[in-house]
Amino acid sequence: MTSRISRGVPEGGQFTAELRAEGDVVLGPSGDAWPSVSVQTVAWRTNPDLRGPNGARPSRADRELTEIEVQVPALIATLPVHLSPETHAVCEEAAHRVSQLEAHAEQLSGVGDLLVRTEAVASSKIEHIYAEMDELARASIGEEASHRARRTMAAASTIKKLTESCDNGSPLTLRAVLDAHRELLADDPLEKEWAGRVREQQNWIGGSDFSPRGAVHVPPPADHVGPLMDDLVVYANRGNVGAIAQAAVTHAQFEAIHPFTDGNGRLGRALIGAVLRRRGITVGTSVPVAAAMLSDVDVYFDELKNYRDGNVDSLVRYVASSSVASAEAATITADRIRVLPDQWRDLVRPRRGSSAASLIDGLVRNPVLDAERARAVTGSTPVRTYEALDRLVAAGVLQEITGSGRNRVWVAGDLMAEVADLESRVGLRARPSERWR
């Protein structure tokens, strides 16, 4: 999903008189209302001197645009969330499945990082960022990798840190969100100026590079962002809303606000995990809900539109169903990873207490290794560690992905295969929809 940023501005930064929909509501299946966005008309002027990525100037249609329609979400901090019986049941199942996955994660050290990495890969693909597994492996340990891989690993770190900010029931804070955004975009040459800062410009989704003409979503003007984000943080810290519904609404409201110049999708999906951690549904792992959302990107964006139209029930049911599917797929992965060390030992036949045995014992937690990390796992000398690495490579447990004498990197192939299989079972698509480019 491409987010456009205004280099023109709403004329005078002020709203014009027309207010098309103030507090319109849609009655969901439960018969209870949730406020839709207010659609407001704002004066607009496109800077005629702007240059696009290919050097082109704004078209005549962009230059002649004099007003735009923006969507301003309602304040939701104290609103009740009424769900249909069917949606409530799916939410209960989702909470149960996710909490059951936590029990598996406790038995398998490292599965939490595996799920976070899968979530980051999925979330980055929604944003049109594609990185190969070998690139991600290099980036995960700081080795030279493509810009795509570094962006994906930045997303993984963002998801993990934002989630962990809510450990032990700690409240979600705006500072934690801003810090996560700063880390996400710190190395982006185009956006790092705005890393960790809410936008001060109008942005939009899709459409022209120069104006919101033809956009599929135009979020509220910049002067609404601060109050809306403060309101959202209050909502996200409530204790009288079901955890799955709270996570779903927090995500959808964040996307409706679109508070940043870039990274809104990746950070907004990370908020799902943060809310579930704060509510105690998860303790040490993350559920790759974004991976399930990516199974049909059109449905994902349509559900965000449903939310903006006031249909909270549909959005919550969608996120709950995605959580169930993700937890089921991750549970299968956890069961498969559980038996891998025994399989590796059968292949290598290491002596008890040897460097090879120590390396096998540490692989689930450290599926990607360079020489330094391998020595930390074995606790042995460089010579013994390299002997252990060579032995695991010969047995097919490790594969070297660098092919050079310097800065060598090894991966546990079986674990990488489980990552790919998890993505497949959750339903990752190869490419997002053309509708939202």
Stockholm file with secondary structure:
# STOCKHOLM 1.0

chainA/1-437         MTSRISRGVPEGGQFTAELRAEGDVVLGPSGDAWPSVSVQTVAWRTNPDLRGPNGARPSRADRELTEIEVQVPALIATLPVHLSPETHAVCEEAAHRVSQLEAHAEQLSGVGDLLVRTEAVASSKIEHIYAEMDELARASIGEEASHRARRTMAAASTIKKLTESCDNGSPLTLRAVLDAHRELLADDPLEKEWAGRVREQQNWIGGSDFSPRGAVHVPPPADHVGPLMDDLVVYANRGNVGAIAQAAVTHAQFEAIHPFTDGNGRLGRALIGAVLRRRGITVGTSVPVAAAMLSDVDVYFDELKNYRDGNVDSLVRYVASSSVASAEAATITADRIRVLPDQWRDLVRPRRGSSAASLIDGLVRNPVLDAERARAVTGSTPVRTYEALDRLVAAGVLQEITGSGRNRVWVAGDLMAEVADLESRVGLRARPSERWR
#=GR chainA/1-437 SS CCEEECSSEEEEEEEEEEEEESSCEEECTTSCEEECCEEEEEEEECCTTCCCTTSCCCCHHHHTCCEEEEEECCCCTTCCCCCCHHHHHHHHHHHHHHHHHHHHHHHSTTHHHHHHHHHHHHHHHHTTCCCCHHHHHHHHTTCSCCHHHHHHHHHHHHHHHHHHTTGGGCCCCHHHHHHHHHHHHTTCTTTGGGTTSCCSSCEEESSCSSSSTTCSBCCCCHHHHHHHHHHHHHHHTCSSSCHHHHHHHHHHHHHHHCCSSSCHHHHHHHHHHHHHHHTTSCSSCCCCHHHHHGGGHHHHHHHHHHHHTTCHHHHHHHHHHHHHHHHHHHHHHHHHHHHHHHHHHHHHCCCTTSHHHHHHHHTTTCSEEEHHHHHHHHTSCHHHHHHHHHHHHHTTSEEESSCSSSSCEEEEHHHHHHHHHHHHHHTCCSSCCGGGC
#=GC SS_cons         CCEEECSSEEEEEEEEEEEEESSCEEECTTSCEEECCEEEEEEEECCTTCCCTTSCCCCHHHHTCCEEEEEECCCCTTCCCCCCHHHHHHHHHHHHHHHHHHHHHHHSTTHHHHHHHHHHHHHHHHTTCCCCHHHHHHHHTTCSCCHHHHHHHHHHHHHHHHHHTTGGGCCCCHHHHHHHHHHHHTTCTTTGGGTTSCCSSCEEESSCSSSSTTCSBCCCCHHHHHHHHHHHHHHHTCSSSCHHHHHHHHHHHHHHHCCSSSCHHHHHHHHHHHHHHHTTSCSSCCCCHHHHHGGGHHHHHHHHHHHHTTCHHHHHHHHHHHHHHHHHHHHHHHHHHHHHHHHHHHHHCCCTTSHHHHHHHHTTTCSEEEHHHHHHHHTSCHHHHHHHHHHHHHTTSEEESSCSSSSCEEEEHHHHHHHHHHHHHHTCCSSCCGGGC
//
